[in-house]
């Protein structure tokens, strides 16, 4: 099959996925597309790269380049997002009040710009980091929040994953890249590197598995079999991409977090909170033991990795050897800029731009203060995840999975970095949702109506009884 025919077939396939997963009875707000477009760009390539318009503006040292086209696109999406949440201000205020740990983390990150070596670059990245959270708020404040979450994850997966397969199989110039350390060919799909492909596959695969299990357990769902075919196809496609791209970290996280979704979908387990707690934290403990406690490296070797985690231990030693400020760090997203990046390249290898550990990445940029705030987000976030799960197991199930994936993934990858699919998924998981917000608008309206009607009915009944009591 030639490229043109393959493109036509895949476009028809994507249209078929949207058709099979349709739900015409419920409508979400048009603002949801703002969040979808943001995640699609974050989970693929910058717009300038798609149009073969690389970085054209250099703001100084290595790592500070930027593209005016990308800046314009992000600015448009951010302004549109601000307009959208401005129209839902009452809901947004409730979200802000309930998510103080997240707000404090972003406030401290903003304050750290004061001691950054490149404050202009840090300020721009901070704005985009805050926009990550704004995009999540848009999804969660939708009038139909459950359907909005479903469509948010499904729309991104239905587009990016099939296009990734198309690129890998029929457009090698677009779907393949070269390892910057070994110069061996790797598969990247719609992204620029295999780890990035693994990240977007992880988030979309968990969303698809959640939707598949949701349809499997709801026998009254309209077009149930079509929903299962569409979401099941995305899960299978994700597994193929994991293996093809050799993205074992993402694949392992998917297996663990996916197990959380499957097990909590069973009625016998869904209400047993102790088992769920044990399941989540057992996976976290198992991951830590495999990486740091297994002296023989057998568990890591079984995944096709060596005891050095493909050179990650050398990178960790190199970044720590620079002796940054342990209390406040180098400033938000400033460690991998200028002379520091060049020194790391001299010690390890060229083109490295992350510490391959999310917790270490936060320490390098924000110091122990940042680590403390991140820990607060994790602790309070897990409580928020379970708060939603107790009220609505369906809504809490995907949160549990994304939380588990984010915690485990960030042990060997920089998962807590701005504009990262894993970071966005983690933020979505830990964001506090006020009681009642995860319910559809019509259900909330019905409850309010019941509250108004019940007292009225009681008054009517009492009025009928009064004459009977006073009559002789």
C-alpha positions, 0 to 999 in steps of 0.5 A, spaced: 500 500 500 502 506 497 503 512 502 497 516 499 492 510 499 495 508 506 493 516 508 486 515 505 485 508 509 487 511 516 483 518 515 477 513 514 479 509 520 480 515 524 473 517 522 470 510 523 473 511 531 469 517 532 463 514 529 463 508 533 464 512 539 459 517 538 454 519 543 449 524 540 444 524 547 449 528 551 453 535 549 459 538 552 461 545 551 465 547 545 471 550 550 473 542 551 476 543 544 481 548 547 484 542 552 484 537 547 488 541 542 493 543 548 494 536 549 494 534 542 500 539 541 503 537 548 503 530 546 506 530 539 510 536 536 510 543 536 506 546 530 513 549 527 516 542 527 509 540 523 510 546 518 518 545 518 519 551 521 524 550 526 526 555 532 528 561 529 529 566 535 535 565 539 534 568 546 541 567 548 545 561 550 543 553 549 536 551 550 533 558 550 531 558 543 524 559 541 519 559 535 514 565 534 509 561 531 509 556 537 509 562 541 503 565 537 499 558 537 500 557 545 498 564 546 491 564 542 490 557 546 491 560 553 487 567 552 481 562 549 482 558 556 482 564 560 475 566 556 472 560 558 474 559 565 472 566 566 465 564 564 465 559 569 468 563 574 464 561 580 466 554 579 473 556 578 473 559 585 471 553 588 476 549 584 482 554 587 480 554 594 480 546 594 487 545 591 491 550 595 497 545 595 497 545 587 496 553 587 502 554 592 506 549 588 505 554 582 506 560 586 513 558 589 515 556 582 513 563 579 517 566 585 523 562 583 523 566 577 527 571 581 533 567 582 533 564 575 539 565 570 534 566 565 528 569 568 524 571 561 525 564 559 522 561 566 517 566 566 514 564 559 515 557 561 511 558 568 505 561 564 505 555 560 505 550 566 499 554 569 496 553 563 496 546 563 492 546 570 487 551 566 486 546 561 484 541 566 480 545 570 476 547 563 475 539 563 472 538 570 468 544 570 464 542 564 456 541 565 457 534 563 464 532 567 464 525 566 462 525 558 467 531 558 473 527 561 471 521 556 471 525 550 478 529 552 482 522 552 478 519 547 479 525 542 486 525 543 487 518 542 483 517 536 487 522 532 494 521 535 495 514 535 493 512 529 497 517 525 503 515 529 502 508 526 501 511 519 507 515 520 511 509 522 509 504 517 508 509 511 512 515 512 519 513 515 521 520 515 516 523 519 515 517 524 522 515 525 528 518 529 535 517 531 537 516 538 542 522 540 547 517 544 547 511 539 545 514 533 540 508 532 534 509 528 528 509 533 520 509 532 517 516 534 510 516 531 507 523 531 512 525 537 520 527 536 523 521 541 520 514 543 519 516 550 515 522 548 511 517 544 510 512 550 508 518 554 502 520 550 500 512 549 500 511 556 495 517 557 491 515 551 491 507 553 489 508 560 483 512 558 481 507 552 482 502 557 477 505 562 472 507 557 472 499 555 471 497 562 466 502 563 462 500 556 463 492 558 460 493 565 454 497 562 449 493 558 444 498 557 449 503 554 447 505 547 451 502 541 455 498 547 459 494 542 461 499 537 464 503 543 468 497 546 470 496 539 473 503 538 476 503 545 479 496 545 482 498 538 486 504 541 488 499 547 491 494 542 494 500 538 497 502 544 500 496 546 503 495 539 506 502 539 509 501 546 513 494 543 515 497 537 518 504 540 521 500 545 518 504 551 518 499 556 517 505 562 511 507 559 509 500 557 510 497 565 506 503 567 500 501 563 500 494 565 500 496 573 495 502 572 491 498 567 491 493 572 488 498 577 482 500 572 481 492 571 481 490 578 477 496 581 472 495 575 470 488 579 464 489 583 467 485 589 473 489 589 470 496 587 467 498 595 473 494 598 478 500 599 483 497 603 484 492 597 485 498 593 490 502 597 494 496 598 494 495 590 496 502 588 502 502 593 504 495 592 505 497 585 509 503 587 513 499 592 514 494 587 517 499 582 522 502 587 524 495 589 526 493 582 530 499 580 533 500 587 533 494 591 534 488 586 541 488 587 542 483 581 538 487 577 534 481 575 527 485 574 530 490 570 534 486 566 527 482 564 524 488 561 530 489 556 534 494 561 541 494 564 542 495 571 544 502 569 537 503 567 540 505 560 545 510 563 540 513 567 545 512 573 550 516 570 546 522 568 543 522 576 551 522 578 552 528 573 547 532 575 548 532 582 555 533 581 554 540 579 552 542 586 546 547 585 542 550 591 539 545 595 534 549 598 531 553 592 534 550 586 536 554 580 529 556 579 523 554 575 525 550 568 532 553 568 537 547 570 537 545 563 539 552 560 546 555 558 552 553 561 549 547 566 547 543 560 553 544 556 557 541 562 552 535 563 553 534 555 561 534 557 560 529 562 555 524 559 553 525 552 550 530 547 543 532 547 541 530 554 535 535 556 532 532 562 535 528 569 530 522 567 527 522 574 521 527 576 523 528 583 530 529 581 528 534 576 524 538 581 529 538 586 534 541 581 530 546 579 526 548 585 530 545 591 528 541 597 522 547 598 519 544 591 520 537 593 516 539 600 511 542 595 510 536 591 510 531 597 504 535 599 501 535 592 502 527 592 499 526 599 493 531 598 492 529 591 491 521 593 486 524 598 482 527 593 483 521 588 479 517 593 474 522 595 472 522 588 472 515 588 468 514 594 463 519 591 463 516 584 467 510 583 467 510 575 470 517 575 475 515 581 477 509 577 481 513 571 484 518 577 487 512 580 490 509 574 493 516 572 496 517 579 499 510 579 502 511 573 505 518 574 508 516 581 511 510 578 513 513 571 517 519 574 522 515 578 526 514 571 523 519 567 522 527 568 514 526 569 513 532 573 515 537 567 511 542 564 507 541 558 508 533 559 502 528 558 504 525 564 504 531 568 497 533 565 495 526 567 497 527 574 494 534 575 488 531 572 488 525 577 490 529 584 485 536 582 480 536 588 473 536 585 468 539 590 462 534 591 457 534 586 461 537 580 463 530 577 455 529 576 452 531 570 448 537 570 441 534 569 442 530 575 444 536 579 438 540 577 434 534 579 437 534 586 435 541 587 428 540 584 427 535 589 430 539 595 425 544 593 419 540 592 420 536 598 419 541 603 413 544 599 409 537 599 410 537 607 407 543 608 401 541 603 400 535 608 401 539 614 395 544 612 391 538 610 392 535 617 391 541 621 383 542 619 382 535 622 385 536 628 381 542 630 375 540 628 370 537 634 
